[in-house]
Structures are given as structure tokens and as C-alpha cells.
Amino acid sequence: MDKHIIFEDGHIRAIFLKGSSQELIISFGDLITRAKGLAINAEKSLEKFQYNVIGIMPKEKSWFPESSMLNMMAAIQEYLAPFKTRIGYGGSMGGYAAIKYSNLLDLQRIVALVPQFSIDPLDVTDLRYNMFYHEEVNREMKIKPEDVSENREYIVVYDPYYEEDSAHYIKIKALIPHVNTLHLPHTGHDAIAILASSKLLNDFLTHKFDSAYFYQQIREVKKNSKFYYRKVIENLLPKHRGSLGQILKNNDFQVDSNFFDSKLKQNLIRSLFSNKQVDQHDLKKLGLQINVPQETRSLLLDDFGHGLVFNVISQKIEGYASHAIALNHKFLIPIYAKNSGLVQIYLNDEPYIVAMNDRNILKLFREDEDLALGMHPLVLKKYGDYFAISYKQLNLSSDEYGGCEFIEDMPETAKFIHEPEL
């Protein structure tokens, strides 16, 4: 492999990868794919198609300062000169640079995934990136009319529902009215990861722009992208909880048990239990594997009318409406309450003690099983007209959404009323 550094300063490193193509690809790195050895952004895909490539990789979070780019241009003319067709590619910070320096590099096509217009807070308010703006390095950094041309082909991919990226796109569109736009809804700022495909990248670089064709290719990539499903679920769940069932019903995918972080996993489970009866196939798609209990007992009601349960999937105590518990009784096990004692639940007609440690990790133990080091049983306390659940000096409190946490006080939300057996 013929690959070597052709320019370097304190902000960027330019690397030439020799191929056999007539085109020269200028590939810009981003905040994640910063300079590391001779690595180039999207290198595996570019090398697969034997492209000649100049990879311009950022060494700092400095958005390709103009002074560095001008110095680079003076140093790499012999590598640029043989190529009449030059194509720019990058995402986020790299997408910004591909557009910003399209005239300077004489690029015929520019492919920018979720690009910025500027990180100067006077140009765009963006709390993700404004912190990286430094006047002495990034002065007058916004994309200007003299940076772009109506004779160049610009392709931008972004999520129109993601306000932070939309703010940048609106300003880019105003500057480049002829920009070709592809939407990637409900994916936030993660277009680069979601659209990681050698074939799709090759199409972006060289295929004649046809929005119908590109959307067809994007759909094929999304269909096989677990990351896409995760981002859509993550972004839709807060406002469109009912959509999760449709995603599970209409798409064939399977993720492993570590694919969703614990917080998102808990939200997914709550959405499923609140909107539909869960089946094993749904849970398997989401990477949730459990041993199914067979019986329910009784309910404690919180201050909001939720039944207090132990969720055997999330391994947490939570509150659910009675109809959700009835529909999902295999997974939501009511807390048994009769007198003061230890908190118990019943799985397969066998009693289990609910214990917790100082890191708020809950675990079940059979009555005859030794507790693990650091685990303490939760205590159920019966008062005149209510029950309380305690861990050391803390009391369990619930909120209107069914979430539960241990607190030091004893407000009304920490008092539970006994409900007879279901």
C-alpha cells in the first residue's frame, strides 16, 4: 500500500493514498476520526474501490483552520495537479470542511453528512460545538459566498427533525440554493455511522445524483443497520411511544443484549408494557432474554394509583397501571404485602427476597440462599394506614411516571396502600 504524509502542522495532517481511479477523493475526518498514524476517514471503503485519496485529518477539535488549509494547498500541488475530477467527502466537522474549501480545492462534487455552517456562536447557537470556537484560530470561519460555487455539485444528508443540525442546514441552503438534499429522519447526528456502507459511499462519490435512486440505496443500508434502529427508537420514544410496536412489527432485526444502554432499555420496556401485550418475539428482537415467571400475587398502590411491581427484565421496582400489569403479568411481579418484614416476590410459586446494595443494584435471592457481599434485603414496614419500603435509612418513593428511587424523607409518594390479591 502506497500511503504517506504529504503535509502536517499543528492542526491537520494530510495523507496521500495511491489508487488507480481517475478521480481524486478528498476525505475529511471528524471529531471522532482525528489524525492517528496514517489512518484516513472511510479508508477501507475508499481503498476497496481503488480510489486515489488525500485524507485530511484533524489533529485538534479546531474545524480545519483556514491558515492550515492554505499552507497545505501550497505544499500538495503536485498531488492535486494530475486529477481533473476531485470529489470532497466528510461528516460533521469534515462535512463543514468539504463545503467550506470546495472552491479552494476545486471540487466538482461535495458530499457532506450533517455538516456545520460554523461553530462561532455569533453565527449559529450550537451548544455541542460552540465551546470549540477560538477567535485566534477560527476567526471568520463561517462558510461564505466566495467559498462555494453554483457550478459545483453539493449533496447534504441530515435529519430535518434534529433542530441542532437543521439550524446549520438552513444557513447552508440559503448560501447554496442548488444543494441536493437527502433526509435521514429521526437519526439525530449519526448519519455517518448509520450510512457506513462501501457501496453507498461509492454511489455518493460517483453515481449521478438521482434522489429516488439514493433513497432506495439508503433504505437498503438502513434495513441492515442495527445502529439505525437504535437511533430511531431512541429519538422517537420520548414523543411517539406507540411507534415502538410498529417498528418491532414491521421490521426484521435482532440486537444483542448489550446493544441498548440500561436507561434506554428501561424506557423501551416501559413503552412496551404501557402500550401492548409483550410477546417473546418482541423482546428477542430487542436483545432481552429472561426466565419467565408464572404467577402474580398482590399489589401495593402508590400515591398515583400505580401498582408497585418488580420488573424482572429491568431488575427494578417500578409503578405500573393495573391494566399494564394484567397484560404483562409474566414480567411485572407485584410486591407481596401483608405485614412488616422483608420485601418478597414470587417467581414460579417460589418466594424470593429483594435485596439491594449501595450502588442501587437490585438482586433476587431465594429464601435459603446466602446474600452476596454488600447486598441488604429491602424491608417492608407496615404502619397504621400505609406501607413503606426501606433500604437502610432510605425510603422508596415513586413518581407520576412510575419511576422509583430511594430518598431520605417520607413524603406521601413514599407511602403505599395495600391492595387485595389480584
C-alpha positions in Angstrom: 0.0 0.0 0.0 1.4 3.3 -1.1 0.4 5.8 1.6 2.4 8.6 3.2 2.1 12.0 4.8 2.2 14.9 2.4 1.6 17.8 4.8 1.3 18.3 8.6 1.1 21.2 11.0 -0.4 21.7 14.5 -4.0 21.3 13.3 -4.2 19.0 10.4 -2.4 16.0 8.7 -2.7 15.3 5.0 -2.1 11.7 3.8 -2.0 10.5 0.2 -3.3 7.0 -0.6 -2.4 6.0 -4.1 -5.0 4.1 -6.1 -6.0 3.6 -9.7 -9.0 5.8 -10.2 -9.3 8.8 -12.5 -10.9 10.7 -9.6 -9.2 12.1 -6.5 -11.2 11.8 -3.3 -10.6 14.4 -0.6 -11.8 12.7 2.6 -12.0 14.9 5.7 -12.0 13.4 9.2 -14.3 14.5 12.0 -14.2 14.8 15.8 -14.0 11.0 16.2 -11.8 10.1 13.3 -9.0 12.5 14.1 -5.4 12.0 13.0 -3.9 8.8 14.1 -0.9 7.5 12.3 -1.7 7.1 8.6 -5.4 6.4 9.1 -7.8 8.1 6.7 -11.5 8.7 7.1 -13.6 6.0 5.3 -10.3 4.4 4.3 -11.5 0.8 3.9 -14.3 1.7 1.6 -12.2 4.1 -0.5 -9.4 1.5 -0.8 -11.9 -1.2 -1.8 -12.8 0.8 -4.9 -9.1 1.7 -5.6 -9.6 5.5 -5.3 -6.7 7.9 -5.2 -7.3 9.7 -1.9 -6.0 12.6 0.0 -7.1 12.2 3.6 -7.2 15.5 5.6 -7.3 14.5 9.2 -7.8 17.0 12.1 -5.3 16.8 14.9 -7.3 19.1 17.2 -11.0 20.0 17.6 -10.3 23.1 15.6 -12.5 22.8 12.4 -9.8 22.9 9.8 -8.5 26.5 10.3 -8.1 28.4 7.0 -4.4 29.2 7.7 -3.6 25.5 7.9 -5.6 24.7 4.7 -3.8 27.5 2.7 -0.4 26.2 3.9 -1.5 22.7 2.9 -2.5 23.8 -0.6 0.9 25.3 -1.2 2.5 22.0 -0.2 0.4 19.5 -2.1 0.0 20.9 -5.6 1.9 18.0 -7.2 -0.6 15.6 -5.8 -3.6 17.6 -6.9 -2.5 18.6 -10.3 -2.9 15.2 -12.1 -6.6 15.0 -11.2 -9.2 17.0 -13.1 -12.0 15.3 -11.2 -11.9 16.0 -7.4 -14.6 14.9 -5.0 -14.9 16.0 -1.4 -16.4 13.8 1.4 -16.9 14.2 5.1 -19.3 14.2 8.0 -20.0 16.8 10.7 -16.7 18.8 11.1 -15.5 17.0 8.0 -18.7 17.9 6.1 -18.2 21.5 7.0 -14.6 21.5 5.6 -15.7 19.7 2.4 -18.2 22.6 1.7 -16.0 25.4 3.1 -13.0 24.5 1.0 -14.8 23.3 -2.2 -13.6 26.3 -4.2 -10.1 26.2 -2.8 -9.7 22.5 -3.7 -11.6 22.9 -6.9 -14.0 20.1 -6.0 -16.6 19.0 -8.6 -18.8 17.1 -6.1 -19.1 17.6 -2.4 -20.8 15.0 -0.1 -21.4 16.4 3.4 -23.2 14.4 6.1 -24.7 16.5 8.8 -22.3 19.4 8.2 -21.9 22.6 10.3 -22.2 26.1 8.8 -20.0 27.5 11.6 -19.2 26.9 15.3 -18.9 30.6 16.0 -21.7 31.4 18.5 -22.3 34.7 16.6 -23.1 32.6 13.5 -25.1 29.7 15.0 -26.0 28.9 18.5 -25.0 25.2 19.0 -24.1 24.2 22.5 -22.5 21.0 21.1 -19.7 22.8 19.3 -19.6 26.5 20.3 -17.2 25.5 23.1 -14.6 24.6 20.5 -14.6 28.0 18.9 -11.4 30.1 19.4 -11.2 33.5 17.9 -7.5 33.3 17.1 -7.9 30.0 15.2 -11.4 30.2 13.8 -11.9 33.9 13.0 -14.4 34.4 10.1 -14.8 30.6 9.8 -18.4 30.5 8.5 -19.0 29.3 5.0 -19.1 32.4 2.8 -20.3 33.0 -0.8 -16.7 33.1 -2.0 -16.1 29.6 -0.6 -18.7 27.9 -2.8 -19.9 28.0 -6.4 -23.1 27.3 -8.3 -21.0 25.3 -10.8 -20.2 22.7 -8.1 -22.5 19.8 -7.1 -23.3 19.7 -3.3 -25.0 16.8 -1.6 -26.1 17.2 2.0 -27.6 14.4 4.2 -29.2 15.4 7.5 -32.2 14.7 9.9 -34.8 17.5 9.3 -36.3 16.8 12.8 -33.0 17.4 14.6 -33.0 21.1 15.5 -29.3 21.5 16.0 -28.3 20.2 12.6 -31.3 21.8 10.9 -30.1 25.2 12.1 -26.8 24.7 10.2 -28.6 23.3 7.1 -30.9 26.3 6.8 -27.9 28.6 6.6 -26.1 26.3 4.1 -29.2 26.1 1.9 -29.6 29.9 1.9 -26.0 30.1 0.7 -26.2 27.2 -1.8 -29.8 27.2 -3.1 -29.0 24.4 -5.6 -27.8 21.9 -2.9 -29.1 18.4 -3.3 -30.6 17.3 0.0 -31.3 13.8 1.3 -33.3 13.4 4.6 -32.5 10.8 7.2 -35.3 11.3 9.7 -35.1 10.5 13.4 -31.5 9.7 13.4 -30.0 12.8 15.0 -26.4 13.5 14.2 -25.5 9.9 13.5 -25.8 9.7 9.7 -22.1 8.8 9.4 -22.4 5.6 11.4 -25.8 4.7 10.1 -24.8 5.0 6.4 -21.5 3.2 6.8 -21.5 1.1 3.6 -18.8 0.8 0.9 -21.4 0.6 -1.9 -23.4 3.5 -0.7 -20.2 5.6 -0.3 -19.2 4.7 -3.8 -22.6 5.8 -5.1 -22.3 9.1 -3.2 -19.0 9.8 -4.8 -19.6 8.9 -8.4 -23.2 8.0 -9.2 -25.2 10.6 -11.0 -27.5 12.3 -8.5 -31.0 10.9 -8.5 -32.9 11.3 -5.3 -35.1 8.3 -5.9 -32.1 6.1 -6.5 -30.2 7.4 -3.5 -33.2 6.9 -1.2 -33.6 3.4 -2.4 -29.9 2.7 -1.6 -30.2 4.4 1.8 -33.2 2.2 2.6 -31.2 -0.9 1.8 -28.4 0.2 4.1 -30.8 1.2 6.9 -32.6 -2.1 6.7 -29.4 -3.9 7.7 -28.2 -1.3 10.2 -28.9 -2.2 13.9 -27.5 1.3 14.7 -30.2 2.8 12.6 -33.0 1.1 14.6 -31.4 2.1 17.9 -31.2 5.8 16.9 -34.8 5.8 15.5 -36.1 4.1 18.7 -34.1 6.4 20.9 -35.3 9.6 19.1 -39.0 8.6 18.6 -39.6 7.0 22.0 -40.0 10.3 24.1 -42.7 11.8 21.9 -44.2 8.8 19.9 -44.2 5.9 22.3 -46.8 3.9 20.3 -44.4 3.8 17.3 -42.2 1.2 19.0 -44.7 -1.5 18.5 -44.9 -0.7 14.8 -41.1 -0.8 14.4 -41.0 -4.2 16.0 -43.9 -5.5 14.0 -42.8 -4.2 10.6 -39.0 -4.8 10.7 -37.0 -8.0 11.0 -33.9 -7.4 13.1 -32.2 -8.7 16.2 -29.8 -7.0 18.5 -27.7 -8.4 21.3 -28.3 -7.9 25.0 -25.7 -5.0 25.2 -27.0 -3.0 22.3 -29.2 -0.6 24.3 -27.8 1.1 27.4 -29.6 0.4 30.6 -31.6 3.7 30.6 -32.9 3.3 27.1 -33.6 -0.4 27.8 -35.8 0.5 30.7 -37.7 3.1 28.6 -38.2 0.5 25.9 -39.6 -2.0 28.3 -41.9 0.6 29.9 -43.2 1.7 26.5 -44.0 -1.9 25.5 -45.7 -2.7 28.8 -47.8 0.5 28.6 -49.0 0.2 25.0 -49.3 -3.5 24.1 -49.0 -7.0 25.4 -45.4 -8.1 25.1 -44.5 -11.3 23.4 -41.3 -13.2 23.5 -40.5 -12.3 19.8 -40.6 -8.6 20.6 -38.2 -9.0 23.5 -35.9 -11.2 21.4 -35.6 -8.5 18.7 -34.6 -6.0 21.4 -32.0 -8.5 22.9 -34.0 -9.1 26.1 -33.7 -12.6 27.4 -35.4 -13.6 30.6 -36.7 -16.6 32.6 -40.4 -16.1 32.6 -42.2 -16.3 36.0 -45.7 -17.8 36.1 -47.7 -16.3 38.9 -48.7 -12.9 40.4 -49.7 -12.1 43.9 -50.9 -8.8 45.3 -50.4 -5.1 44.7 -49.2 -2.1 46.7 -50.6 1.1 45.2 -48.6 4.3 45.2 -49.8 7.8 45.6 -50.6 7.9 41.8 -52.6 4.7 41.7 -49.9 2.7 40.1 -49.3 -0.9 41.3 -45.8 -1.4 42.7 -44.0 -4.3 40.9 -40.6 -5.8 40.5 -39.8 -5.7 36.8 -37.9 -8.9 36.1 -36.5 -7.5 32.8 -35.1 -4.2 34.1 -34.5 -5.7 37.6 -36.0 -2.6 39.2 -39.0 -1.7 41.4 -41.4 0.4 39.3 -45.1 1.5 39.3 -47.5 0.5 36.5 -51.2 0.9 35.8 -53.2 -2.2 36.7 -54.2 -2.9 33.1 -50.5 -3.0 32.1 -49.7 -5.4 35.0 -52.6 -7.6 34.0 -51.4 -7.7 30.3 -47.8 -8.3 31.2 -48.1 -10.4 34.4 -45.3 -12.6 33.3 -42.8 -9.8 33.6 -44.3 -7.4 36.2 -44.5 -9.1 39.6 -46.4 -7.3 42.3 -44.7 -6.7 45.6 -46.3 -9.0 48.2 -47.5 -7.0 51.2 -49.1 -8.4 54.4 -47.2 -7.4 57.5 -43.9 -5.9 58.3 -41.0 -8.0 57.1 -38.7 -8.4 54.1 -39.8 -7.4 50.6 -40.7 -10.6 48.7 -41.9 -11.6 45.3 -43.0 -14.9 43.9 -41.5 -16.5 40.8 -42.8 -19.8 39.7 -44.6 -20.1 43.1 -41.2 -19.8 44.8 -40.6 -16.8 47.2 -37.6 -14.5 46.5 -36.2 -11.8 48.7 -35.5 -8.5 47.0 -32.0 -7.1 48.1 -30.0 -4.0 47.1 -26.5 -2.6 47.5 -25.2 1.0 48.0 -25.0 1.4 44.2 -28.8 0.9 43.9 -28.4 -2.5 42.2 -31.3 -4.8 42.9 -31.0 -8.6 43.0 -33.3 -11.5 43.9 -32.3 -14.2 46.4 -34.1 -17.4 47.3 -35.1 -17.6 50.9 -32.5 -20.3 51.6 -29.8 -18.6 49.6 -26.8 -16.6 51.0 -26.8 -12.9 50.3 -23.9 -11.6 48.2 -21.4 -9.3 49.9 -22.7 -5.8 50.2 -26.4 -6.8 49.5 -29.0 -5.9 52.0 -32.7 -7.0 52.0 -35.3 -4.4 51.4 -37.6 -4.0 54.4 -41.3 -3.7 54.2 -42.8 -1.6 57.1 -46.5 -1.7 58.0 -47.8 1.5 59.6 -51.4 2.4 60.6 -52.8 3.0 57.1 -49.8 2.6 54.8 -46.7 0.6 54.0 -43.2 1.8 53.4 -40.2 0.1 51.8 -36.8 0.9 53.2 -33.1 0.4 52.5 -31.0 1.3 55.5 -32.1 4.9 56.3 -33.7 5.5 52.8 -37.3 5.1 51.8 -38.7 4.1 48.4 -40.6 6.9 46.6 -42.4 6.8 43.3 -43.3 9.5 40.8 -46.2 10.1 38.4 -44.4 8.2 35.6 -43.9 5.1 37.7 -40.2 5.6 38.3 -39.0 4.7 41.8 -36.0 5.8 43.8 -34.8 5.7 47.4 -34.8 9.0 49.3 -34.2 10.2 52.9 -37.6 11.7 53.6 -41.1 10.1 54.0 -43.4 12.2 51.7 -46.8 10.9 50.5 -45.0 9.4 47.5 -43.2 7.0 49.8 -46.4 5.7 51.3 -48.1 2.7 49.7 -51.6 1.4 50.3 -52.2 -2.4 50.4 -54.4 -3.7 47.6 -56.0 -7.2 48.0 -54.7 -10.0 45.8 -55.5 -9.7 42.0 
